């Protein structure tokens, strides 16, 4: 399952989404959720190590933050992930 997170770190949807990811799937951080990457959240780092988290580059650029290149995706990458993982759920 593909989980697309729009809500920022420490929100109820964020916590519920991460709980769902314990059963597998891939997480994409978009909109204000890209700020989550800046936090020292061990759960995101574990997901990144197993290539199970991506961050939308357009939203990172729009907010003027930096994210490691290994997790960045563009809109085409988001479409590809959506095609690979069904169903998808937006939080």
C-alpha positions as CSV (number, residue, x, y, z in Angstrom):
1,X,0.0,0.0,0.0
2,X,1.2,3.5,-0.8
3,X,0.7,6.0,2.1
4,X,0.7,9.7,1.0
5,X,1.2,12.0,4.0
6,X,0.1,15.6,3.8
7,X,-0.1,16.5,7.5
8,X,2.9,17.6,9.5
9,X,4.9,15.8,12.1
10,X,3.2,15.1,15.4
11,X,-0.3,15.2,14.1
12,X,-2.8,12.4,14.7
13,X,-2.9,11.4,11.0
14,X,0.9,11.3,11.0
15,X,1.0,8.9,13.9
16,X,-1.7,6.7,12.6
17,X,0.0,6.5,9.2
18,X,3.3,5.4,10.7
19,X,1.5,2.8,12.7
20,X,0.0,1.4,9.5
21,X,3.4,1.2,7.9
22,X,4.5,-1.4,10.5
23,X,2.7,-3.8,8.2
24,X,4.6,-2.8,5.1
25,X,4.0,-0.3,2.3
26,X,5.7,2.9,1.2
27,X,5.4,6.4,2.6
28,X,5.5,9.6,0.5
29,X,5.8,13.0,2.3
30,X,4.1,15.8,0.5
31,X,2.9,19.4,1.3
32,X,3.7,20.3,4.9
33,X,4.6,16.7,5.8
34,X,8.0,17.3,4.2
35,X,8.9,19.2,7.4
36,X,8.7,15.8,9.1
37,X,12.0,14.8,7.5
38,X,13.7,17.6,9.4
39,X,12.7,16.0,12.8
40,X,14.9,13.4,14.4
41,X,12.3,10.6,13.9
42,X,13.9,7.2,14.0
43,X,10.9,5.6,12.3
44,X,11.5,7.7,9.1
45,X,15.2,6.9,9.1
46,X,14.4,3.2,9.3
47,X,11.9,3.5,6.4
48,X,14.5,5.4,4.4
49,X,17.2,2.7,5.0
50,X,14.8,0.2,3.5
51,X,13.8,2.5,0.6
52,X,10.2,2.8,1.9
53,X,10.0,6.5,2.2
54,X,10.1,9.3,-0.4
55,X,9.8,13.1,-0.2
56,X,8.3,15.2,-3.0
57,X,11.0,17.5,-4.3
58,X,8.6,20.2,-5.5
59,X,7.3,20.6,-1.9
60,X,10.8,20.6,-0.5
61,X,11.9,23.4,-2.9
62,X,8.7,25.4,-2.2
63,X,9.5,25.4,1.5
64,X,13.2,26.1,1.2
65,X,14.4,23.1,3.1
66,X,17.0,20.4,2.4
67,X,16.4,16.7,2.2
68,X,18.9,14.0,1.3
69,X,18.8,13.3,-2.4
70,X,18.2,9.5,-1.9
71,X,14.6,10.1,-0.8
72,X,13.6,12.8,-3.2
73,X,11.1,12.1,-6.0
74,X,9.5,14.3,-8.6
75,X,5.9,14.1,-9.8
76,X,6.7,11.4,-12.3
77,X,8.2,9.4,-9.4
78,X,5.0,9.9,-7.4
79,X,2.9,8.6,-10.4
80,X,5.2,5.6,-10.7
81,X,4.9,4.8,-7.0
82,X,1.1,5.1,-7.3
83,X,1.1,2.6,-10.1
84,X,3.3,0.2,-8.2
85,X,1.4,0.3,-4.9
86,X,-2.3,-0.3,-4.9
87,X,-4.3,0.8,-3.1
88,X,-3.0,4.2,-2.0
89,X,-4.2,6.2,1.0
90,X,-3.8,9.9,1.6
91,X,-3.5,11.0,5.2
